[in-house]
Amino acid sequence: MKHAAIDSTETVGEFIARALADAGVTTIFGVISIHNMPILDAIARQGRIRFVPARGEAGAMNMADAHARVTGGLGVCITSTGTAAGNAAGAQAEALTAGSPVLHITSQVDLAYADRDRAAIHDVPRQPEMLRAVSKAVWRIWDPGGAVGVISAAIAAALSAPTGPVSLEVPIDVQRMAAPPQGRFLAPEPLRPRARDAALAELARLLTAARRPLMWLGGGARGAAPEAAELMRRGVGVVTSTNGRGVVSEEEPANLGAYNMGPEAAALYESCDLMLVVGSRLRGNETRDYRLPLPRPLVQIDADAAQGGRNYPVALFVHGDAADALRRLLELLPARLDTDPHLRFDIARARAQAEGAMRARLGPYALIADTLGDRVAAGGHVWVRDVTIANSTFGNRHVRLTHPRQGVHA
């Protein structure tokens, strides 16, 4: 199939580049290919977005994922058709697990050959199925007229709660087609589920009655840092998942951090009379495969309705955005809850005991852990961890994080 020559009219590729910049995207990570050059050439000509070339698609997706987690904005990765898109799939699975708002723009063969197993260059006959396995949603731009709507839907889906990676296919011939005249692209506001007043009133009643309440913060609470900190100030103790670290500063004595399933944590849980889970799935690797006894009643706030009670039965499920739900919950609570004044000291003691036990296991390697902790704290650096023995042993817990965008955990 011969492609029409690109004239002075804005092409779909140029519109995509402009729309991303209008939506606030400043950086894109990817690998250059003949199948995405109409978009990347437009990015270069327009000069509004920095393109960071990667040696491989998995690395590009990892960088886009980390960019989203650290900035709190949209991460963007661009790949080519078929194998290249598949190379990004493993890294995109990590973004899906973490709920990172990432837009994966990939290409597709010419529309005349797409989905038909015609052996076109780079073609994977069922590429959308592959992408669907690691995506919150998958879209394709079928024609120039639909570009503005599909781009809007893809960005909105990635950023709307529960956030997650979204894949967008743009066939190579569509990238070169002339786009309808468009003004400035205005990205939609992300959608946030709003908790019912009655659910928050019941949650307030349960919290007010508790003497030793704990709050388990997950990655879904990253946008609720001020509200979580205020709830802690009013008397609620804190424990976090590895993805929820730093939502409340780990320098706070009432924060157990991610020392969440050792004997010290288990003993603390036994003494508590309520646990509020915010934005966490209570994953098996942090709850002894869901067998760790947690305080009762267990109540949960999550933007994903399907997560309610999925891994632990709950006495109350509140479907809503974490920041909005906690903000409105605080309005229903007294300035200071009537909680046990010894709770924060018991949490600090449990953390000190857990840290001491970990340091004893490290032996001489404790020096490495301490040095890394000092450097991260002094420089305010982002602490990036993958699934390795070092991080499973100390990196996911010991190096203290003080703000929600400081930690990146694969």
N, C-alpha and C positions, 0 to 999 in steps of 0.2 A: 504494500500500500504506500503510495506517495503522499508525503505530507505537504500541505499547503504552505507556501512561503509566509514567514512572519512579517507582517507589515507594521505600520505605525500604530495600528489599533492595539489596545491592551489585550494580551493573551490571557488565557486562564492561568498559566504559570506566573505571569506578571501580577495578576490579581491576587493569587495566593500569597506571593511575597509581600505585596502591599497590605493585604488584610492582616497577615500575621504581625507586621510592624504596627499597624493601626491598633491591634489588640494588645500592644504592649510587649510583644516578644522582642528581646534584644539579642538573644544568642540561640543559634541552632547548631546541633551536632549531627554529623553524618559522614557518609562516604559518597564521593562523586561517581556518577554513572551516566551513561548516555541516556538512561531512562529517567533521570531526574534533572538533567541539565537545563531544561526550560525554566524550572523553578529556581535552581541555584544560580543560573546566569542572571535572572531577574533580581535576585537578592544582591548579587555583586553590583549590578548596574544602579540599583536604587540606593545602596550604601547605608541602609538604616538598620540592618541586622548583621551581627558578626557571625560568620560561619566558621565553626571549629571542625576541621577535617580529622577523622579518626582513621586508624589503621584497619579497623574492622568494625562491623555493624554492632557487635555485642558491646564493644567499648563505647561506641557512640550512644547506644541506648542507656548504658550505665551512667554516662555523663549527663544525659538529659534527665534521668531519674534523680541523680544527686542534685542537679541544678534546681529541680522542682522542690526537693525536700529542704534544701538550704534557703532558697529564696521565698518559698511559699507560693510561687507563681507557676506558670505553665512551662514545663520542659518540652522541648521539641526535638525530635530525631527524624532524619530523612534518610531513607534507604532506597535501593533499587528493587526491581521485581524478583520474585522467586527465591532463589538461594540467599540473596542478600537480605530480604525480609525475614527469611528463616533464621539467618545468623543472629538476628536481633531478638529472636523469640525467647531464648533462655533469660536474657537480661530483662526483657519485658515481663516475664513471669515474676521476677523480683519486684518490679514496679507494681504489678497487680496485687501481690501479697501485701505490699506496704501501702497500697491505696494512693500512689503518687499520681498527680495530675500531669500526664505526659501525652502529647500528641505525636503519634508515629505516622509520618507521611511516607507512604511508599508508592511505587508505581505499579502499572499493570500493562500488559501488552495492548496493542491496538484493539479498540472495541470490537472490530470485526472478527478477532481471533480469541478474545477473552472467554474463558470458561468453556472452550470447545476442544481442548486437547489437540491443537493443531501443530504443536511442537515449534511454536514461535520462540525466538531467542528469549531466554530467561523464564519462559512460561512455566507456571505451576498450575495445573488445571483447577485445583481446589484451594487456591491461595486464601480466599476469605475464610474458609473453614480453619485453616492453620492459624490465621490471625485471631479468629474468634476465641480460640482456646486460651489466649493470653491477653485478651482485651475486655474492657468493660463494654465496649460497643465497637462496631465496624461499619464504616460507610464507604461508598464509592461515588465519585463525581461522574455521572453518566453523560452529561452534556454541559456546555458552557452556561446555559441559563440556570442550572441548578447549583452552580458553584457557591454562590453567596449563602444559600440556605444550608448546604452541606457543611461548609466551613463553620457557620454559626452553630449548627447542631453539634459538630465534633468538639469545638472549644467548650461549649456549654456543658456537654456531657463529661468531659475530662475534669472540669472545675466544679461541677455540682456535686453536692454530698449525696452518697459517699463518693469521693473522688477516685479516679483511677485512670489507667492508660487507655487511650482510644486510638484505633487505627483508621487511617484514611487512604484509600486507593485512588490514584489519579492516573488513568491510562495515558500512555505517552502521547497518543494523537490528540487527546483532549487537552493536555497541557499546552499544545501548540495552537489550539483553536482560538479564534477571536472571542473575547468575552463581551457580554452586553455592557454598555456604559454603566459604571457604578460610581457613586460618590464615596465619601469616606466610609470605611467599614467600621461599624460600631458593634463591638462584641457584646453579646447578651450578658446580663447579670447572672451569676451562678445561682442555681436553685438550692435552697436550704430547707429541709423539712422542719416544720414548726410544731413543737410539742404541745399537746392539749393542756389547757389550764388545769383541768381536773387531775391529770396525771402528775403535774408538778405540785399541786396542792397535796396529793397523797404522799409524794416523795418528801415534801417538807415536813409532813406529819411524822413520817418514819424517822427522818433525821433528827427532828426535835426530841423525839423520845429516846434516841440512842445515847448511851453514855461513853462508848468507846467506838466511834464510827471510823472506818477506813475508806479511802477512795483509791481505786486502782485506775491509773491513767494509762491509756494506750495511745498509739499514733493518731487515732481519730480525735484526740483532745489537743492536738498541737495548736489549733487556732483558738483555744480557750485558756491560754496561759494566765491572763490576769484574773479570770473568774476562778480558776482552780486554786491559784495562790490565795485569793481572798477567802475561799471556803476553808482552806487550811488555816488561815489566820483566825477564823472563827471557831476552830476547835476540831477539825476533821484531819485525821492522819492521812499520809500519802504513801502509796507504793506504786511502782510503775512496771510496765512491760519494757523490753529493750527498745522498742520503737517509741515508747512514751517518755523516755528519759529526757530530762531538761524542761519538760512542760512546767514543772516547779523546780526551782534551783535545788540541786543535790547538796548544796551547802546548808540547806535548812534542816535543823535537827528533827523536825517532824516528818521528814521524807526518808523512807527506807530505800528509795531508789529501786534498782532492778535486782536487789537481793531478795527475790520474791518467792523462792520455793525451797530454801534451805531449812534446816531445823530451827534456826532463829526466827525465820518468818513464820513457820508453822506454829511455833509456840506463841508468837504474837497474835496470830489469827485466832487461836483458841480463846484468847482473852477479850476479843472484840465482839460487839453485838450487832454490827451492820457493816456491809461492804457495798459501796456505790461504785460500779464499773462504768467508766466513761470512755467510749471510743476504743474498746479493746475486745478482741475475740477470745481472750483467755486461752491462748494457743497451748497445744499439748506439750511443747518443749519448755514451757514456763509454768506448767501446772502438773508435772509428773503424769503426763498423758491423761489429764482431766481427773486425776484421782486425788489431788491435793485438797484436803478439807479447807473450805473458805468460810468466812464468817456468815452467819445468817441473822436476819434476812439478807439475801443478795438482791440488789436492785441494779438496773442497767439503763444507761442512756446511750443510744446509738443512732446515727443517721441512716444506717442500713436496717430497714425493718426486718429483713430476713435473718439478722444476727440475734434477734431477741431470744434468749434462752437456749441458743443452739448448743453450746458446750457445757453450760451449767444451768440448771433450772433456776428461774428467778421468781421472786415474790411480786415484782413490779417491773414492767418494761416501759420505758419512755422513749418513743420514737421521735427524735428531733436532733437538730444541729447542736453540737456540744456547747459552743459558746453561747448561743441564744438560750438554750435550756438552763445552763448554769447561771446565766445572768438573771433570768427571771426567777429561778429558784432562790437566789440570794435575796431578791426583793421580798420573798415570803418568810425569810428566816430572821431571827433576832440578830443584833449586832455581835452577840457572842452566844454560842450554843452552850448549854449546860452539860458540858462533857467532862470526863475525868481529867483533872489537871496533870495526872501522872502519865497520860497517854503519850505525849510528845517525848517525855524522858524515856519511856519504855521503847519507843521507836528508835531513838538515838542509841540506846544501849544495844538493841538488837542489831542495828547497823554496825556498830563498833565491834560486836562479837563476830558478825559475819565477815567483816573486813579482816579482822585478826586471824580467823580461821583460814581465809583465802591466802593471806600473806604467809602463813605457816606452810601451806601447801606449795607455795611458789619457791620457798627457800631462797637461794641466792638470786633467783630471777625477780624477786621483789624489787630489786634495784631498778630493773628495766621498767616495771610498772610504775614505780614512783617517779622516775625521770620523765616518762611520757605524761603522767598526770600533771607534773609541775609545768611542763612545756605547754600543754593544752590549756591549762588554767591561766598561765601568765599571758599567753598571746591571744586568748579568746578564739583559738583555732577550732575548725570543724574537726570532729573526731569520727573518722570513717572506719567501719569495721565490716569484715566479711566473715563467712563461716569457716573459721580456722581454730586450731587448738588454742592459740594464744588468746583469741577473743572469747572463746567459750570459757576459758579459764579465768581471765581477769578483765579483758578489754570491754566486755559488755556490761561491766558493773563498777570496776574500781576507779577508772578515770572519771572524775566528777565533771558533770555538765551543768551549766548554769542557765541556759536558755533553750527553747524548744527547737531552734534551727541549728543547734550546734552538733547534733548527732546524726550520723547516717549509718544505718544498719541494714546489711543485705539479708 
